[in-house]
Amino acid sequence: MFRYSLRILAAGALAAALFSGCAADRGLIKKECRFESGRIYFAAPTLLPGTTVEMKTPGYWISRHPYPDRLIMGPDEIVDFNSGICRLTGVIPDIPLFPERISRKAFSASLRRQLERFRRGRYYRLDGSAADNAFYSPIEENMVLSVSGAADIDVRFAYVVRNADQRLLPVKEGLNASPGDADFDELQNSSLGPGTPVAVLHTSRDGEWHYVSSTVSEGWVEEGRLAFCGREETRDADSGGDFAVVTAARADIYLDPGLKEYYDYARMGDRFILKSAAPGAVEIVLLLRARDGRLKRASGYISIDEVNRGYLPYTPRNAIRQAFRMLNTPYGWGGMYGEQDCSQFIREVFSVMGIKLPRNSSVQAQVGRPLACDPAKEKEKCFSRENGAAGGITTVCLNGHIMLFLGTEGGRPYAIHDGWAYRVRDAEGKDEVRLVNRVAVTGLDLGEGSSKGSFLSRIKCLRTIAGDLP
């Protein structure tokens, strides 16, 4: 499944279901997980099939890497690489470069297409009822789809000042592809963290929502999550001065140097202007919303062990270590619940080293140097050093999913990725879904024998995050 925006596909997932509780079943030696929709799935074991305890540590894979400390790309090469990604995807590389005006007619038509895509489909509300005209009509009214007025829309600018869900329609209530799939909200496009600059293209009739574009995704964000500013002020996001980048899976932001007055959290790879560093904490420029909705600046503080001064060097060791900092963090479709999905996981890992990957897995699968092989037929060749596959710098791409290759053990390739589930064949020859629902290390033969096949059998391509883009 995929997340759609008007311009950019956003996230992928392996399956969809609502987890509501587990009960031990000693006879099956499994955990039985019951869902509101009536389906029953089984929780995957903590130690996934084909893995060992040691494999769940970064050092295990670093010690097997042929060149863990080699610099894959330097700062200037990464700048060029990021420019190539922008050319490939067609996105605007920096918000200050956004056009001053956009066509009202074209923009309104794109919003209407988005609304009609949901109307034509069959989606369900949280109570299990089908979304009908009574659900969509108020939303349409609030979207202000009329093309009357000036021919062009004057673009405004803002910063996200608190973590924000980015929605495909201006409504908090979710829609599900089938009843009970509440953990897979079809209206959730992505999530934006504090300090993200955006172009503001439109406002809902009630003033509670704004349609915004970041450099990687578009959608509706709640009014209170934004602080408005001028175009020039958005240049601060990528200013050339001192900055701190978050290296922890999550970093709490405080309003006091004693780290007691909590404000919000930042994600791995988030970047902040650095004011000073002291034992225990760094002082950052924190962007806040004033009472009039305008941008104001204050000091914020983050624990010093959760950030790095500047980007980390792009080496396999750093990439693997960053990926393992996310180990066992929960899966979150499109950033739901403040978590991350498969593509956001990959994006956060590489952002710590200054690499700005696209938001969704299908476009990430186009980035980097392709490795020439057929994974289903030439497993050993595909994941060999001679073919260029190397842990921490090679992505493994499937339809709707993406992983980070770690290395091989006993001829079996392994990856770390953020996934929801895999399938096994039960004693009756039927598929049985096993919930993972977290960042995990798995062998790529996981799922072998099921109707969907193993990860290995479904690989579309492997790419090394380096080199020229197509």
Beta strands, then each sheet from edge to edge (+ up, - down):
strand 1: 22-25
strand 2: 30-34
strand 3: 40-43
strand 4: 101-103
strand 5: 152-154
strand 6: 156-160
strand 7: 164-167
strand 8: 188-192
strand 9: 197-203
strand 10: 209-213
strand 11: 218-222
strand 12: 226-229
strand 13: 243-246
strand 14: 250-254
strand 15: 262-267
strand 16: 271-278
strand 17: 281-289
strand 18: 295-303
strand 19: 307-309
strand 20: 369-370
strand 21: 394-398
strand 22: 401-409
strand 23: 412-425
strand 24: 431-443
strand 25: 459-464
sheet 1: 1+ 2- 3+ 24+ 23- 22+ 21- 25+ 20-
sheet 2: 4+ 5-
sheet 3: 11+ 10- 9+ 6- 12+
sheet 4: 7+ 8-
sheet 5: 18+ 17- 16+ 13- 19+
sheet 6: 14+ 15-
end
